[in-house]
Amino acid sequence: MAENGYLGRQPNDTSTVIARQQYVPTGITTTFTFVSGYDTGYVDVYMNGVRLAEGRDFTAGDGSTVYIINPATQNDVVEIVAYKAF
């Protein structure tokens, strides 16, 4: 028998999608473009596994670019994680 009466995502589907991008700069870098985009306030930034504090260690406000206050250098690993709710 076919299911009836529900439009949209199934109730047991998760309502959050996580987008993640990793960077390994080859020189001094402060600007990172996040291809998937993000909603302001729903982005985490990590450098070498340490979570950075928004406003103190990085800024993110335009939905695509993250600016790190203390520059990443060669072989640092920067990971940006964005949470997108439906």
C-alpha positions in Angstrom: 0.0 0.0 0.0 1.3 3.5 -0.9 2.1 6.0 1.8 -0.2 9.0 1.7 -0.5 12.5 3.2 3.1 13.7 3.6 5.0 16.2 1.5 8.7 16.9 2.0 11.4 15.2 3.9 10.6 12.1 5.9 10.2 12.9 9.7 13.0 10.5 10.6 15.5 12.2 8.2 18.0 14.5 9.8 17.3 18.2 9.6 21.0 19.3 9.5 23.6 18.9 6.7 27.2 19.4 7.5 29.5 20.8 4.9 33.3 20.4 5.4 36.3 21.7 3.6 40.0 21.3 4.4 42.9 23.5 3.3 46.7 23.1 3.6 48.3 26.4 2.7 51.6 26.6 1.0 52.5 30.0 2.4 51.1 32.6 4.8 47.3 32.7 4.4 44.5 34.5 6.2 41.6 34.2 3.7 39.8 31.0 2.9 36.9 30.6 0.5 34.3 28.1 1.5 32.9 26.7 -1.7 29.8 25.2 -0.1 28.9 28.5 1.5 27.7 29.0 5.1 25.1 30.8 7.2 26.6 33.4 9.5 26.9 32.0 13.0 26.8 28.3 11.9 30.4 27.8 11.0 33.3 26.3 12.9 36.9 26.8 12.0 39.8 24.5 13.1 43.5 25.0 12.7 45.7 21.9 13.3 42.8 20.3 15.2 42.2 23.3 17.5 38.8 25.0 17.3 39.1 28.7 16.7 36.8 31.3 18.4 34.7 33.4 16.2 35.4 37.1 16.6 38.6 36.5 18.4 40.5 34.0 16.1 38.4 34.3 12.9 35.6 36.3 11.3 33.0 34.9 8.9 30.2 37.1 7.8 29.6 37.1 4.0 28.5 33.4 3.5 31.6 32.3 1.6 34.9 33.7 3.0 36.5 33.1 6.4 39.3 35.4 7.6 41.7 34.0 10.2 43.3 36.6 12.4 46.6 34.8 13.0 47.7 33.6 9.6 48.0 29.9 8.7 51.4 29.0 7.4 52.9 26.3 5.3 51.7 22.8 6.3 49.1 24.1 8.8 45.7 22.3 8.3 42.6 24.5 8.3 39.2 22.9 8.3 36.0 24.8 8.0 32.7 23.1 9.0 29.3 24.6 8.2 26.0 23.5 9.6 23.0 23.9 7.3 19.6 23.4 8.7 16.5 22.6 6.7 
